[in-house]
Amino acid sequence: MRTKWWIVPVVLALGAETLWAQQPARTPPAWKGEFQRARQAWERGDTERAFALLERALTLAPDNLARAQVAFRYADWAHQLGRYSVARQWYERCLAYAPPDMGLVRRASEGLSRLPPMLPPSAPPPLAAPSPRAVPFTAPEAGFPLTTPLAVTFLVLLLGGLLLLQWASGWKTQAFLAQVLLGLLLAGAVVMMLPLVLLAASQELVLAHDSWLAAVLTLGSIGCLMFAARSWQQGQLLRNTPLARLRSASHGFLKVRGVAQPAFGVVTSQVGKISAIYLSEVSEQYVRHTERYYDSQSKSWKTRTVYRWETIYSAAPRVNFVLDDGTGSAVVEVQGAEFYPDHLALFYNYQPVRSFPWFAHVGDVRTRVHYIPPHATVTVWGRYYEHDLPGTARDEMRLQYDRFHKCMVVLEGHESKVYSARTGGGLALAIIGLVMALGVIYLLLHPGVVTEYLETF
């Protein structure tokens, strides 16, 4: 059982984010919590509880802007339920609370205009007896009574299961410490997440928009940084692998350069009938579309005509070949390989051209064919092994995809293309991951900023 060390930073990040979420200082204001609970109750169909929670949120609101948001939501829900007099009263309260330059003033005015005219007052209906409500689950003030027993329980269970798996699979001495460390981290993450799961199940934990966005950015940042590290590792592996000769090659990952012999046939492009051991063919057609779009300035839907290139055909066939470096020959199994061809053929309206024209007409077709021709000099990075030929006393040398390094490259041309592609891709992913991480830090330093932004709409 192989240890996946990349799980360690993932678990640490999730655990740190969970601890941060449990800090009382980072919880949203009380009125926002009541406001979110009211929305949840409304979505469940419990309208009376939703109105009661909105009234509680109004009493906890710190300023007139918050009171205006609560009043507008109360009026809007009452309007949907047909309680027009109540809706009118709360629309007017929203207009009284809201600053003049806020969008709530316009929305409340529109709501008032849609209400039916006022009717003569009638006797109020009798009040219904209040129904008993279950006492909600509340978390203890201190984390010790809830967290400590759960921590001990899950540590024992997970470590016991870990030892059982190790014993059943036959553990190795050098990997045992890493497995124990991984088990401790996973147990700690489960223990920290469980109180939040219990609170969410009892509907006492309100996850604000900031929390969801921070979680998505955290996972995205971890994923980008992991792929960036993998790209950098593969780049270093390709760069530091010395050139080998097939006559003296040993089993394992190596780099060989030689002539590609089409011993297993060739593939042919659809346009131009180009023969190759590998080709990537893409055909695009220039089309015209009429689409609808929403104009935010005029607040209406409009139509426009757009012209663009659309892919009508795409294929990347490949075939096994024999690599001859002058000292020996090996069969290259191209399944899973990544190709970097150096030849390019261009076709416009199915005719060969040197470059595409600047202007196009509707219906024009352009085709790009990247290919490696037969007998080209290529460099191959892959796993070398020897295959026993049945009925003979000799072995056949082969190169295939390396599952351990998750890498096989077939290159035509200069090796800098591979190194720059790996370095550039890894750098781009690293920058994206760092930007996402900075976004998480900003959300943690400015709690409630996303919720406040969304509440203005």
Secondary structure, DSSP 8 states (H G I E B T S, - for coil): ----TTHHHHHHHHHHHHHHHH-GGGS--HHHHHHHHHHHHHHHT-HHHHHHHHHHHHHH--SHHHHHHHHHHHHHHHHHTT-HHHHHHHHHHHHHHS-TTSHHHHHHHHHHHHS-------------------------SSSHHHHHHHHHHHHHHHHHHHHHHHHHHT--HHHHHHHHHHHHHHHHHHHHHHHHHHHHHTT-----HHHHHHHHHHHHHHHHHHHHHHHHHHHHHHHH--B--GGG--SEEEEEEEEEE-TT--EE-SSS--EESEEEEEEEEEEEEEEEEEETTTTEEEEEEEEEEEEEEEE--B--EEEE-SS-EEEE--TT-EEE--EEEEEETTEEESS--S---TT-EEEEEEEE-TT-EEEEEEEEEEEE-TTSSSEEEEEE-BTTTTB-EEEES-THHHHHHHHHHHHHHHHHHHHHHHHHHHHHHSTTHHHHHHHT-
